[in-house]
Amino acid sequence: MRYIGHLLHEREIVLALNIGPRQPTIQTLSGEKPEAIKELQRSAADHLASGNWWYYAELEPSFAPLRKDARFQTMFAAIRQHAAAERAAVDRLRSSGDVPDRR
């Protein structure tokens, strides 16, 4: 609970600085779910420029209320598709020898 209080205390500073993945976390914890989803959508549209939040979005406890939202589900499906396309592109580069196989 102390951590949540700390996040909420810093809310104005974080929002004013427009700090990447912490912003939607704080918005969600503050009950501002539409704003949190909007921020995550913006990050996804910017090709995930605001960090690696999408790696842990399905496990992040503060995002639990967002996971039921159709906008979150649609956005995350698009992220998974993008990741699969990127993985396929790297596999093609490995097959052609343009990228070393480091697996």
Secondary structure, DSSP 8 states (H G I E B T S, - for coil): -HHHHHHHHTHHHHHHHT-TTHHHHHHHHTT-HHHHHHHHHHHHHTTSTT-SHHHHTTT-GGGHHHHTSHHHHHHHHHHHHHHHHHHHHHHHHHHHTSS----
